Amino acid sequence: MRIPNSAFTERPWRFHEFVKDFAIEDVWDLDTPGGPDGLAHLVNQFDSDGSDFKPSPMYKLLFAIRWRLGAVLKWDGDEHGVGPRNPSLRDRLPADLLDAPRGPDMKVVPLKSVYQTSDEWVTEVVNKTVHAAMHIGWVDDGDGRYHAQMTVLVKTKGRLGKIYMPLILPFRRVFVTPSLVKAIGRSWHARSAG
């Protein structure tokens, strides 16, 4: 379920220190009920080969179109990724986070891990249109109950990014992210039951 941006901005995440130049795209509650150590289990779920990830057909179609466009228009080449012209968010981290566990890079999509703590995991992707970050926070609901919250933040790159991001926003909010959120919840509950 999509929730107000304040659900992210009003929490004391360390991430706020590093992304003042990024805009929040949206914030989502994830159906991942658990205990205080649950984030590590959720990150492990993201570290899988994707065989238990079952998004909607529309999700698959939209991503297939995006990856094809990226290949044809050369949006995803190494020259547009993390490097001297596009520094990683890791370059912004203080020593304590830089020395801590980084977390896994995702195998199914090209998101690279930035850092992982007991209650935060951050990944990023850089291409010709954006520098985007996904923040997963482990939220304390009280009485020993927790769940995850996912926030997507972006910093557009050039005129292309400024045009591309608003164009895809309706597709992301209606088809892509809701399907992703449901698939994460289904995988979480399947793993919890197993």
C-alpha positions as MATLAB code, in Angstrom:
seq = 'MRIPNSAFTERPWRFHEFVKDFAIEDVWDLDTPGGPDGLAHLVNQFDSDGSDFKPSPMYKLLFAIRWRLGAVLKWDGDEHGVGPRNPSLRDRLPADLLDAPRGPDMKVVPLKSVYQTSDEWVTEVVNKTVHAAMHIGWVDDGDGRYHAQMTVLVKTKGRLGKIYMPLILPFRRVFVTPSLVKAIGRSWHARSAG';
ca = [
       0.000    0.000    0.000;
       1.299    3.434   -0.927;
       1.659    5.726    2.079;
       2.501    9.430    2.561;
       6.103   10.575    2.074;
       6.089   11.705    5.689;
       6.171    8.026    6.730;
       9.743    8.111    5.408;
      10.786   11.694    6.127;
       9.665   11.666    9.766;
      11.667    8.576   10.709;
      15.267    8.956   11.894;
      16.850    6.970    9.075;
      20.585    7.441    8.583;
      19.825    7.639    4.871;
      18.510   11.207    5.233;
      22.106   12.372    5.767;
      23.172   11.376    2.233;
      20.312   12.106   -0.162;
      19.298   15.728    0.299;
      19.625   16.177   -3.492;
      17.296   13.230   -4.262;
      13.505   13.510   -4.579;
      11.116   10.988   -3.074;
       9.101    9.251   -5.771;
       6.926    7.291   -3.370;
       6.787    5.295   -0.135;
       5.158    1.877    0.272;
       4.338   -0.350    3.229;
       5.358   -3.943    2.604;
       3.332   -6.889    3.901;
       6.258   -8.348    5.836;
       5.220   -8.781    9.482;
       8.103   -9.880   11.654;
      10.226   -9.360   14.701;
      13.118   -7.030   15.464;
      15.636   -8.981   13.357;
      13.413   -9.333   10.305;
      15.271   -6.990    7.960;
      18.122   -9.466    7.537;
      15.597  -12.111    6.440;
      13.986   -9.703    3.973;
      17.365   -8.734    2.507;
      18.102  -12.445    2.125;
      14.851  -12.737    0.155;
      16.067  -10.014   -2.231;
      19.385  -11.856   -2.544;
      17.706  -14.853   -4.186;
      17.858  -15.890   -7.827;
      14.329  -14.559   -8.352;
      12.686  -17.956   -8.793;
      10.124  -17.137   -6.093;
       9.494  -13.630   -7.489;
       6.166  -13.739   -9.343;
       5.189  -10.258  -10.552;
       2.189   -9.562  -12.775;
       2.338  -10.019  -16.563;
       2.061   -6.217  -16.937;
       5.104   -5.755  -14.674;
       7.076   -8.197  -16.829;
       5.951   -6.510  -20.052;
       6.821   -2.993  -18.862;
      10.260   -4.079  -17.673;
      10.899   -5.940  -20.926;
      10.059   -2.741  -22.825;
      12.298   -0.679  -20.528;
      15.290   -3.016  -20.861;
      14.839   -3.160  -24.642;
      14.653    0.640  -24.879;
      17.718    0.903  -22.661;
      19.655   -1.460  -24.907;
      18.619    0.246  -28.156;
      19.136    3.802  -26.849;
      22.249    2.856  -24.833;
      20.854    4.173  -21.515;
      22.410    1.452  -19.391;
      26.000    1.333  -20.618;
      28.936    1.397  -18.230;
      29.663    5.021  -19.170;
      26.331    6.004  -17.570;
      26.735    3.838  -14.452;
      28.616    4.373  -11.210;
      32.060    5.816  -11.875;
      34.000    9.091  -11.850;
      31.175   10.985  -13.605;
      28.468    9.311  -11.484;
      29.726    8.702   -7.945;
      28.040    6.022   -5.875;
      26.113    6.889   -2.731;
      28.800    4.837   -0.980;
      31.139    7.769   -1.612;
      28.927    9.830    0.724;
      28.927    7.405    3.649;
      30.628    8.129    6.970;
      33.259    5.667    8.177;
      30.924    3.688   10.448;
      28.594    2.790    7.570;
      31.410    2.331    5.088;
      33.052   -0.205    7.407;
      29.770   -2.001    8.192;
      28.275   -4.826    6.090;
      27.293   -3.550    2.668;
      24.525   -6.008    1.915;
      24.067   -8.022   -1.283;
      23.788   -6.715   -4.812;
      20.512   -7.815   -6.347;
      20.724  -10.622   -8.894;
      17.451  -10.046  -10.769;
      17.699   -6.279  -11.358;
      20.812   -4.077  -11.622;
      20.596   -2.592   -8.109;
      23.885   -2.413   -6.209;
      23.911   -2.417   -2.434;
      25.055    0.775   -0.696;
      24.821   -0.209    2.979;
      22.899   -2.390    5.404;
      22.245   -1.921    9.118;
      19.846   -3.688   11.471;
      16.984   -1.457   10.308;
      18.004   -0.039    6.905;
      19.103   -1.427    3.567;
      19.871    0.829    0.612;
      20.492   -0.067   -3.025;
      21.130    2.143   -6.052;
      21.121    2.137   -9.821;
      22.633    4.732  -12.135;
      21.872    5.016  -15.835;
      21.501    7.741  -18.450;
      18.142    8.946  -17.071;
      18.514    8.788  -13.271;
      20.482    7.989  -10.192;
      17.873    6.087   -8.171;
      17.928    4.612   -4.689;
      15.684    2.102   -2.966;
      15.552    2.383    0.814;
      14.074   -0.498    2.790;
      13.468    0.455    6.409;
      12.447   -1.941    9.172;
       9.655   -0.142   11.035;
       8.816   -0.768   14.701;
       5.021   -1.145   15.038;
       5.210   -1.613   18.818;
       4.667   -4.700   20.989;
       7.585   -6.476   19.292;
       6.011   -6.285   15.827;
       7.804   -4.871   12.784;
       7.344   -4.580    9.041;
       9.248   -3.152    6.085;
       8.715    0.139    4.328;
      10.126    0.782    0.838;
      11.001    4.245   -0.425;
      12.142    5.060   -3.954;
      14.184    8.237   -4.409;
      15.620    9.694   -7.614;
      17.946   12.338   -8.916;
      17.194   12.885  -12.580;
      20.032   13.224  -15.071;
      19.764   15.838  -17.776;
      16.817   16.710  -19.971;
      16.154   13.046  -20.755;
      15.658   12.193  -17.079;
      13.414   15.201  -16.521;
      11.151   14.025  -19.361;
      11.381   10.270  -18.757;
      10.551   10.138  -15.031;
       7.196   11.992  -15.216;
       6.258    9.918  -18.291;
       6.713    6.603  -16.502;
       5.271    7.695  -13.127;
       1.675    6.600  -13.847;
       2.886    3.194  -15.088;
       5.083    2.752  -12.029;
       2.352    3.697   -9.568;
      -0.435    1.710  -11.218;
       1.331   -1.392  -12.563;
       4.970   -1.757  -11.566;
       5.311   -0.931   -7.882;
       1.996   -2.435   -6.700;
       2.948   -5.687   -8.440;
       6.408   -5.561   -6.861;
       4.933   -4.878   -3.405;
       2.506   -7.807   -3.715;
       5.246  -10.147   -4.951;
       7.491   -9.188   -2.016;
       4.630   -9.877    0.411;
       3.805  -13.238   -1.185;
       7.449  -14.312   -1.071;
       7.738  -13.165    2.556;
       4.677  -15.155    3.635;
       5.740  -18.234    1.627;
       9.188  -18.189    3.239;
       7.687  -17.562    6.701;
       5.332  -20.527    6.274;
       8.207  -22.730    5.092;
];
